[in-house]
Structure formats: C-alpha cells, structure tokens
C-alpha cells in the first residue's frame, strides 16, 4: 500500500486494525485463459511479463490440455505486478508460464479482487481479546451487552409510577 495514501494524511497517530470476522486485507487475481497446453497445479507460481501469482484453484471450461485448446479460469493468491489504479492483473494476450510447467495465454485482463479491510481503531470494539468492526459488533453482540445496559426495574415500581 502506498504510505502517502493509506492511512490518510493527518492520521499519523491513528491505528488501523483488521476485524476478526472480516479478516485481514487480502488480494486475489482471477484470469481467464485460452490455448492451455500444460495443466496448472495448486500452489504453482504463474508468471508473465507483467505479473505473477500463486494458483489457488483453476477450472477447465472447454477443450483439453493435451489438445492445446484448454480454456478456463484461474484464481491466484499473492498477485504481484498488479495495476492498483485500474485494478487488473495480467494483460490480455500475455503468455503465462508456471514454475511446474503450466503454459497458457491470458484472455482479457485479469480481475483483481480485494477481501477484508482495515478500520480505524476508534471504529473498532475489543471484546474478549478480538477486534470487531461496528457492523460485526452490532451483529454478534447486541443481546450480550444490551442486558448489562438495561436498568432493572421492579414491576411494583412501574405500577406505582415511580419509574
């Protein structure tokens, strides 16, 4: 991440944390491929002239690798060389090769997916040693801590109007 942009200028003393439910910020790249000649394997590092990533999963949608016309989709973790502004990884028409021998051509720019985010500590709640964003705090703990906030009132006091 660009340190000039995140955290925002003026927030030097702000701490940012990940929600224990949302998870740590992660990036993934999804590419469509054509002309596949060698099948990729999970954990293999795919590289091209502009980017690289580790294969998380792949799908064969048509053709065969033996016939050299395999087409499908690959999801990769740890993408490197992505364009942060346009949010794509790998370029259309690039040849992609793998550390274990995979070979294919990219069809269209690969999409960059982002999961999780960091929240300012002031917008987080620490419960039982875990940090929660306001959405997940309200979703998971409304009853547990709402009971502590309710003032116990005797029914007789309510009837007599002392409440």
Buried (B, 14 or more C-beta within 10 A) or exposed (E): EEEEEEBEEEEEEEEBBBBBBBEEEEBBBBBBBBBBBBBBEEEBBBBBEBBBBBBBEBEBEEBEBEEEEBBBBBBBBEBBBBBEEEBBBBBEEBEBBBBBEBBBBBBBBBBBBEEEEBBEEEEBBEBEEEBBBEEBBEEEBEEEEEEEEEEEEEEEEEEEEEE
